[in-house]
Amino acid sequence: MIVKTPPLGWNSWNTFGSNINEQLIREMADAMVETGLRDAGYEYLVIDDCWSLRERNEKDELVADPEKFPSGMKAVADYVHSKGLKFGMYSCNGTLTCAGYPSSFDHEFIDAKTFADWGVDFLKYDNCNRPLSYSGRLLYKRMGLALANCGRDILFSACNWGAEESQNWIKETGAHMWRSTGDINDSWASIKDIAEKQVRLLPTNGQGCFNDMDMLVVGMGGKGNVGMGGCTLEEYRTHFSVWALFGSPLMIGCDIRNMSQEIKDILMNKEILAINQDPACRQPFAVPMIQEDWFAWKAWVRYLEGGDIAVGFFNFGDTPLYPTLALTEIGLGRVSGKALRVRDIWADKDLGVRKDHLSVYMEPHCCVMLRCSVVDA
Ligand code: GAL
């Protein structure tokens, strides 16, 4: 199975934590269709930790908690599939999951078969409670091999938070995406921290195995399992833009049954999603503009398939910014005889043609996302 662009979907953890059940998952499947998320490209509906009984059955198989999932997981998977969605589940490489439920250590092949029998299409695989003598590097390979031999295409989503320098070996394991940093929470500080930590890992991102910057907190509004202070709408927009431009999978974490129009407009912005899903999956590069606070003063540029250029200006600082990007820094300039036709995506505005430079204004924590086409000067 080859995954060509960053996976898109929804995951239960950020808002619901252990508070999950069949009814909720069915409602989320319905909401993915009714809100238009499915048609915008969000495909996977993923149940995270806390879905199973505390004991395996007599055949040593994992068992869905019958109080939370009275119809069983196969029925839940069938419902999710009936909505035109794909179904994801969660396990872990240790003896217990992070929340203390039975986990797949030494049960990799039997669990992969169980997931395949239920109709699972996506497995998030965590990294807690590992016996000390086993490396993540080995245990992720075990499950990668088990999934590759389970008789069903199951996307392998490794979740070891970038531990053990996993960027150096994660592709050995068959992972299609891998958590490159620690857990997100619904605060500006967390968004900024993950974005900064991602920068050195960008060269490892690419088609087939994507750097996963963690589930989105867009729209959480400080509520739910990882809700902290919450963020402003502008901060959510910047968060979404960075994740999209950096080529991360986009797994929504808010309660999609109750999204405001503003949140829907962020999560379903077609032009931002098109950059995230650009088939070339190229890595973005930073262009320095003024040498000060390193993140606040850089533009992030990504060459897109077909010759267009995406440019993201992010103000991670706490004062307004008026950065200027010289076109010579991104491969153009007077001598090329070319210029850029510029579109401001969030403002939904065509800005005309620029020959020398791009200048924008940003309030603190805000961003500007441009899509530019190369034209004759
Ligand atoms: C963490 C993981 C989270 C969530 C949680 C469940 O290790 O990073 O995304 O899955 O475990 O217990």
Residues whose N, C-alpha, C, O or C-beta is under 5 A from the ligand:
A	BS01	GAL	W13 D48 D49 C98 A99 D126 D183
